[in-house]
Amino acid sequence: MAEPLELQWPLEAHPRQDPALAFRIKESERVLAPLKDAEWRSDSINAAVKILEEATIPGFDQQKPDLDSVAEVLGRVVPESAKSSDVAVNQVLVDSVIGEAVGWLLVREPNRDSWTLATGLWSHFPGMLAALGVVLKDAYENDTEFRADFDDLANAVFDQAATGGSTEAAPSKSDLGQLADRWRAAPNLREVWSGLHWMRHEFGPSEARILAHIYLKLNAPVLAGLLDRFDNPYQIWDILTGWANLGLDRNFSSWAAMLRWAEPAFGEDGSWTGRTLEPLLLQIAEEALKQARLPRATPEDLVKERGLEFDNLTKGIAEIIGQKSEGGPLALRWGAQLFRYSSQGTDAEPYPRDLRDAATPLWRMLEALGRSDAAAAWNDIAIPDAVPEDALCLLAAKTVAADERRSQLPDMKPLLDCCPDGPESFLGFDAIGKRMETMPFLTQNTRPDALRFRVFALLFFQGNPVDLYRKLWKRTLTLRELAEHWHSGEQNDGRTDAQRVLAMILAIGMNLLDLYADVRSASTGAFPRSTEEFGLLFKAVYDSLREVQAIEVFHQPFWSILFTHLLVRRVIYEKPQIGDLVLEAPLSPTAQPMLSEMLADIAGLKLPFFQALENLLRNGVSADRIAMELKSRGVDLATWIDAAKLLNAIDERRPYRIETLQSIL
């Protein structure tokens, strides 16, 4: 396990076996081991330096040397007696010698001509970068004059690259230039958070890319400043992850150094400054953190060990962010992204904890951010330039932080505001933004008690939960009208999106019931509860669901699933204890709606009715109890089962499962 002061990425601490890579590294070490003490080494390097110096004499502005000819001559500086019959081995040997020679050339002449010659030779000697870096690092650390001269050279190279000069140098790089121009015309932070989807391929080496690879080892703070000069994320992303990438996803200390020195991407109020290096570095962190996921068959003891190690890492990342100026806004903006990505389709109860689950790494990173000092002032950060689809994700991140810190919950106003005041603020092209606010919270292909809805239920414990839920439901009046009269408008004007928002709010209501029943929550456990209030809350959620079921036709499968969830909860929350959960205020069996009323509401030759009965049996409700409840409402189950048998005999799909229901008769 990594020590606190030696934090590592998951794959850095526990690299996966790569036999081919291990063989190449071992073979390279074997070839280079005797090079240091070889008698011919000094003469070969001096000869190579002389060739390089002669090549730079004319000056690139006057007469460019033929790099192919220079490379051909350089390839002969290693004596034949030192070579073997293995071509690949010889290439490693020659590349190392040339790399060292190029390094000494730059130490003696740290100018533009020498650097351009060095980068031009890379395609001929692709293995020279390691030796080149060693020579430059030694000189950079020990020679202040060289350090200043080389920094000046780096400034010149990156200035040219940042102004587009390098992207126009060759047709193969024109696509990168076009992407940069696209960004300059319409900067979009969402594009950065989404991983720059326009980047379809890697671009080849350039002066800036090679220099960045070297500078990461020479001076990470200077490199961060050099990268911040780019006015678009595409060139930065290409340098970070493209050819000879910096390996920040495999070296935590290098990533941390870059993040510490990157200029703030967000202001005190959370608004975007236009810089993109910080968000890009956080994108790299996300990918590195995902590698903590363990195979499903991993033993429990190893899962626990890696979990403790991972929590240590996320705490360290949160502290690094918190130490930055404007670290709070940066952590909040990232927290919103982490919530969006980790909560999609997550139905874990109560929160993702097991590293064998895909959502766990990013969720635990979000929790670490929430516990950190960087989250202390999140409730006061408004994010004035947040795009609509981030509004509720930001609220969710603030809520998670309040839950983790046991502090004041954020204002639930953004949740209320996602409901339109009138049709004109929800329909048509001009209202796309309002409809986009709830887009990350689709209820399709997920359970109603999924994590993305559960978090918002915490917000109702900063007042009377019943009153707050009724207030929210009252705000849905426009949505309910649109859902009911969907056919009276223009096609694709947004009317059918109303059911999506209603589904989200109903799912939040159901999760509110769960949190009301569960007093184990550290942030809501001390909230006063009563059986009477629980009954009122259950009825408020149930009545809102029944209203939507009656008026909205397109989302009926989800309404049925939600109804079944409420039906089961109506029974199990009557018990004073469920497993190790002790209910402080169980539902009264006589509270409205009673179980018999709920069953009567859906009784008939309908799949939801039969599925509801199956779910009651599966959750431990006795057949006698179900039979009694049905009888009290005059529901003749035998008649419906006979009708289902008849339909099963006609329909080859056999839609009705009635075998388990026979016990109720």
N, C-alpha and C positions, 0 to 999 in steps of 0.2 A: 504493500500500500504506500502511495506517495505521501511524503511528509508535508506539513502545512507550508513550509517555505520552499518546497520543491514541487509545486503544482504541475501537473501534466494533463494533457488531453487523454481521453480514454484509450485511443489507439497508440498514443505515445507511451503510456504507462504499460499497456498490454498489447504490444503489436501482434497482429495476426501473422501466421506463418506464410511466407512467400518464398518457396524454395528457389525459384529462378532468381529473385532479387538477392537472396542470401548468397547464392553461388557467384553472382556477378561482383558483389562486394568483396567476397573472400578472394576471388581471382584477382581483382584490382589491387587489393592489399598485398597479395603475394608478388605481383609484378613490381609494385612500387617500393616494397620493403628494401631491396638492395640498392635502389636508386640513390639514396642519400649518401652512401659511402662509395659509389662507383667512381673509379679513377677518371673516366671520360666525362663525367657529369659537368664539371666546371668548364671545361673546354667547349662542350656542346652548347651550354647556356650562353657563354660569351660570344660564340660564333653566331648564335641566333640573335642576340642583342645587336650585334654589329649589322647583320642583314636588315633588321628592323629599323635601325637608325638611318641606314642608307635609303631605305624606302620612304622615310618621312622627310628627307632633305628637300625635295622639290616643293613640298607644300601642296595641300589638296586643292587650294584655290587656283594653283597654277597648272599643275600636271598630276593627275591621279595615277598612282602606280597600278600595275597589273597585279591584282591580288592573287590570281591563279599562279602567275610566275613566281611571286614572292613565296607563296605557300609551297610550291614545288621545291624551291631551294631550301626552305626551312625544314621540309620533310627529310632532308638528307643530313641534318646536323647530328643525328644519333648514329654512331658508327655501326656498320653492319654486324660487327662482332658482338654487339650488345643485344642484337635482335634474335628472335626465335623463329621457328617455322609457323607460328600461330599469328595470323594477320591481326586478329582482334587484340592480342596481347601487345603486339608492336604498336598498335594505334594508341593504346593507353600510355605506353612509354613515351612516345613522341609527343602526344598531347600534353603530358605533364611537363616535359622539358620546354615546350613552346609556351605553355602557360606561365611558367616561371620567368622565361625570358621576356615575355610581354609585360609581366609585372615589373621587372627591373627597368624596362624601357619607360614605363609610366612613372616610376619613382624618379628617374633622371629627367624626364621631359613630360610633366603632367599637363599637356596641352591638348587642344582639340585634334590636331593631326595625329598624335600618338593614339588617342582614344578611338578615333574613327578607324585607324588601321587595325587596332586590337579587335574591335567588334566585327570588322570586316573579315578577319581571319577565323572567327568562331565557326563558321560553316565548314571550314576545312579541318579544324581541330576542335570538335565539339566537347572533348573531355578536358579542355584547358582551363575551364572556369575555376575548378577547385584549387589548382596550384596558383593561378593568378590571384585568387582571393587571399591566400595565405601570405603572399609577398606584400600585397597592398595593406592587409590588416597590420602586419608587423611595422611597416613604415608609417602608417596612419597613426598608430599608437605611440610611436617613439620619435617622430620627426614633426615638430610643430609647423615648420615651413611647408613641408609636403602636405600636411593636413589642410592648411589654408589653401594651398594651390589646388588640391584635389577637390575641395569643397567648391571652389570657384568653377572648376571644370564641370562638376555635377550641376551647379546652377545653370550653366550655359546649356548643357544637354537637355535638362528638364524644361528650361524656358522654351527651347525650340520645339520640344515634343508637346508642351502644353498649348502652344499657339497653333498647332496643326501642321507644323513643318514636317514632322516625321511621318504623319499619316498620308501625306501627299507624295512621299518619296518614291513609292512603287505602286503599281496597280493592285498588287496582292493586299495592300493595306488600305485601299480606297474604301472598303466596306466599313472599316473602323471609323474612318473619317466621316462617312455618311451617318453612322450611328451617333457620333459626337454632334454633328450638325442637327440631327433630329432632336437631340436633347436640348441643345441651346435654343431651339425654336420653341420648345414646350417642355420645360423641366417638370418632372413628375416623380415625387418621392415614392409613390406606390411602386413605381417601376424598380426602384432600388431595393425596396423591401421584398419584392417578388423575385429577386435573383436575376434581374436583367434578362428577360426572356428573349430579347432580340439577339443575344449572343449565341449564334448557332455553331460556331467553330472557333478554334484557336488560331491566333495570328502568330507568325514566326517571330524570331528574335529581332530586337531593335536595340539601339544604343540605350534607350531609357530602361528597357526590360533587363538587359544585362547589367546595367549600372545599379538598378534597384536590387537585383539578386546579390550583388557584392556589398552594397551599402547596408543591407540588413545586418551584416556581420560587423561592418565598420562603425556605423553610427545610426541606430534606429531612430532617435529623435530627429536627426537631419532628414532621414528618408521620409518620415511622416510629413515633415514640412514640404519636401519636394513633391510628394504625391498630392498634397492639398492644393498645389498650384493648378491642377487640372480643373477645368470648369465643367466637366461632365464625368459621369461615373464609369463610362465604358472603357476609357483608356486606363483608369485606375484598376478596374476589375480585370482587365486583360493582363496588367502587370502583376496583380496579386495572384491570379489563378491560371493564367495562360502559360505560354512557353516558359520553361525553367521557373515555374511559379515559386514564390517565396517559401512555400511550405508552412504557412502560418497555421494550417489546420493539423500540422504534425509537430509543431514546436510551440508549446504554450508560452514560454518565456519571450519568444520573439513576437508572438501575437500581442501579449500583454504590453510589451514595450511600445509597439506601434499604437495601441489604443491609448496608452497614457499620454502620448505626445501628439495625437491627432487633434486638430483644431475643433472646437465645439460645432456640432452640426445643428444644435438647437439652442435657442435663447432661453432666458430666464422664464418666460411665459410658455415655453414649449414650442414656439414657432420655429419653423425651419430656417436656417441661415443660408441655405443653398449649398453647403458643403456636403460631401457624400462619403468621405473616407470612414467616418465612424459607423454609419449604417452598414457599409460594405464589410467592415471588420466584424460587425455583429452577425452578418449573414454567414461569414466563415465560422464564427463561433457556434452558430446553430448546427451547421453541418458536422462540426467536430463533436459537439455534445450528443448528437444523434447516435454516434458510434458507441455510446455507452450501453445501448440496448443489447441484452444478452439473449442467447438462444432459449427457446421455451424449455428445453430439458436441463437447464443449468441448475445444479443443486442449491438448496435454500441457503446453506452456509456461505456459498460463494456470492449469491445474490445479496445477502446482507453485507458482506465485506465490501463488495463493489459499490453498494448503495452508500455506505458511510464514506467511502473514498470520493464518490461522486458529489455528495453533499458538501464535502470539504472544498471541492473544486468550484462548485457554484457559489459558495460563500466567498471564495477568493475573487471570483469574477465580479460579484456584486460589490465587494470592497474596492476593487480597482475602479469601477465605474463611479462609485460614490466619492472617491478622492478627486475626481476631475471637476473642474469648474463646469457648472451647469450639468453635473452628473445626475441630478434628480430628474430633469426633463428628459435626458438621454435614456435613463432607466425606465421612465414611464412610457416613452415611445416604443422602446424595445419590448416592454412588458405587454403592451397592446398586441404586438405581433406574436409574441409567445402565446398569449391567450388564444388568438385566432387559430394558430397552427396546432396547438396541443389539445384544444377542446373539441375539435371537429370529430364527431362520431365517437367521442369518448363517453362510455357509459359506466365506467368504473365507479364503484361505491366505496367510500364517498369521493376520494380523489385518487388520481394515478400515483402509485407508490412503487410498484414492482418494476424493476429495470428490464424485465422480460416483456413489458408492454411498450409498444411504439411511442405512445404519448407521454410516457413518464419522464424522459430526459428534459424535454422542454418545459413541462409543467413544473418540475422541481426547480428548474432554473428560474421560472417566474416566482415561485414561492420564496426562493432565496433573495431575489430582488425585493420582494414585498417585505421581507424581514430586515433588509439593510437600511442603513441611515439614509440612503439615497431616496427611499420611499417616504420619508417622514413628512414631506410637504406636498405629496402628490395631490391631495384633495384641493390644494390651492392653485394648481396648474391648470389653466383653462384650455390650452392648445387651440389658439384662435384659427389656425390654418389647417386643422384636421379635416381630411376628406370625410364625406358622410358615412362611408362604411367603417370608419374608425371610431365613430362616436360611442357606440356601445362597447366596443372592445376596450377603449380607454376607461370607460366606467367599470367594466369588469376587472381590469387590472387594478384599479384603485380599490375595488371591493375586496379582491384577493389580498392586497396589502393590508387593508384594515383588519381583515380576518386573521392574517398572520401576526400582526402587531397588537391585536386586541385593542385597536384604537377606534376613533370616530369613523363611522361609515360615511362614504361620500353622499352628496345630495343625489337623490334618485331622479332629478329633473330630466336628464337625458333619456331615461326610460319612459317618462311621461311624454316627453316631446316627440318620441318616435311615432306617436299617434297623431294624425293630422287634425287640425281644427275644423277643416271643412274639405269637401271634395276637391276644390280647386288647388289645395296644397298637397294633394296626393296623386292627382290624375294628370296625364299628358307629359310631354317632353320636358317642360319646365320643372316638373316635380320629380324627376328621376332621382335627384339627390335625396329627397325624403324617403323614397322607396328603397334606396340603397342602404339606408341606415340599418335596416334589419336583415339585409341580404346575407351577412355571415352567420345568421341564426336560423337557417332552414331546418324544418322539422322532418324533411324527407330522409328515409333510411337511417333514422336514429330513434332511440327511445325517448319518450316524453320526460324521463327523469335523467336525461343526459347532463353531463357536467356544464355544458354551455348555458343551460337554463338554471341549473342549481345555484350557480354563483349569484345570480340576480335575486334569488329568494332571500338572501341575507339582508338585502336592503330594507326589507319590510320589518326588521327588528329594531328600527329606530323610532318607533311610534306604535300606535295600535295596528297590528297586522291586518285586522279585518277592515278597518277604515281605509288603510293605505291600499289594500287590494281593491276595494270598492271604488276608490278614487281612480285607480288605474283603469279599471273596467269601464267606468263612466267615460273616460277619455277615448274609448274605442267606439263610441257611437257612430262616428263617420265611417269607420271601417266596417261596422256591422251593416250599415245601410248600403255600402258599396258591395259587400258580399252578397246581400240579399237581392240587390237589383243589378247584378253584374251584366245582365243582357240588355240593359237600357242605354249603354254607352257605346262608344266607338271601339272597334276591335284593337286590342293591344294598347289601350290607353292606361292600363295599370289597375283596372278594377279587380282582376283576378288575383293581384298581389295582396289584396286586403286579407284574404284567408290566411296567408303566410304569417302576417303580423299577429292575427288573432291566435293562430296556433302557438306562436312563440309565447304570447302572454298567458295562454291557458296552461302551457307547460310550466311556466314560471309559477303559476298558482298551485299546480300540483306539487312542485318541489317545495313550495312554502309549507304545504301540509306536512311533508316529510321532516322539514327542519323544526316545525312546531312540535312534532311528536318526539323528536330526537333531542334529548337534553344533554347529550354527550358533547355537543359542539362547544369548544372553549369560548367562542365569541358570542354565542346565543344561549348557552346553557343556563346562565343566571337570569335570563329574561323571564318575568312572571307569566305563568300559564294557568289556564283554567279550563275545565271540561266544557263549560258553557261557551267560552270564547272559541274553543276548538270546534265546537259544533257550528257556530256561526260562520267560521272561516270555511269549513267544509261545505256548508250550504252555499256560500257565496261562489266558490269555485264550481260546484256542481251546477248551480243555476246558470252560470255563464256558459258552461259547456252545453247544457241542454238547449239554450237559446241559439247557439251557433249551429248545433246539429239540425235544428229546425229550419234555419234560413240559408245555410251554405251547402251546396250540393257537390262541389268538386273535391273537397278534402275529407269526405266521409270515412275512408279507411283510417285516417289519423284520428278523427273524432272517436271512432269505435275503439281504437287502441287506448286512447286516453280514458274513455269511459270504463273500459275493463280495469285499467290501473286504479281508477277511483273506486270501483266496485270492490276490488280486493282490499284496498286500504280501509274502506268502510268497515270491514269485518275485523281485520287484524289490529286496527288501532282502537278497538273496543277492549282489547286485552291489557291488563296492567303491566305485563312484561312480555317482550318478544325476544327470545334468546337472552343475550346479556344486556338488552336495552330495556330499561325500566321507564315506563311512561309516567310522567308527573301528572298529566291530565288526560286520561284516555277519553275517547269519544263515548258519549252515552248511547246505549242501544236504542233509546227512544228519540234521539236527536234526528231532526229532519235533514235530508231524506233518510228514511229507514231503509234497510236492505231490501225489504219486500217491495217498497216503492220503486227503488232503482231497478229491480228485476222486472217489475210490471211495466216500467217505462220502455223496455226493449224487448219484451216477450213477443214471440211470433216465429214464423218460419223464416228466420233471418240468421245468417252466419254469426253476427255479433252476439246474439242471444246464446247460441250453443257454445261459442268460444268463451263467453263469460262464465257459463256454468262449469266448463272444463277448468278454467282458471281458479274458480272458487274451490273445487275439489283438490286441485294441485297444491293449493296453499293451505290445506288442512281444514277447510270448512266441511263439516260433516254432511253426509247425504240427508240425514234426518233434518238438520237445520235448514238446508236448502228447500227440501220438500215442504216443511212447515211454512217458510216464508212465501213460497209460491202459492200454497193453498190459501194463505191469509188474504191474498189479493185475487183469488179466483182464477189463477193461471193453471190451465190444464196441460201439464207437461206431456202427458201420455199422448194427447191429440197431436201435439207438435212433433213428437218423436215419430208417430205413425206417418205423418205427412212427410217427414224427412226421409224415412225409409222408402216411401214411394218415389220421391224425387231421386234418391240415390239409385234406385232400380232403373230409372229412365236415363239419368245423366251418367255417362261412363266415367266422368271425373270423380264421382262419389264425393260431392262437396261437403256433406255433413258427416262429422264424426260423432256417432251416437253410442258407441260401445260403452264408453266410460260413464255415460249418463243413465244407464239402466239402473244403477244402484239407487238413484233418486226416487224411482217409481215405487 
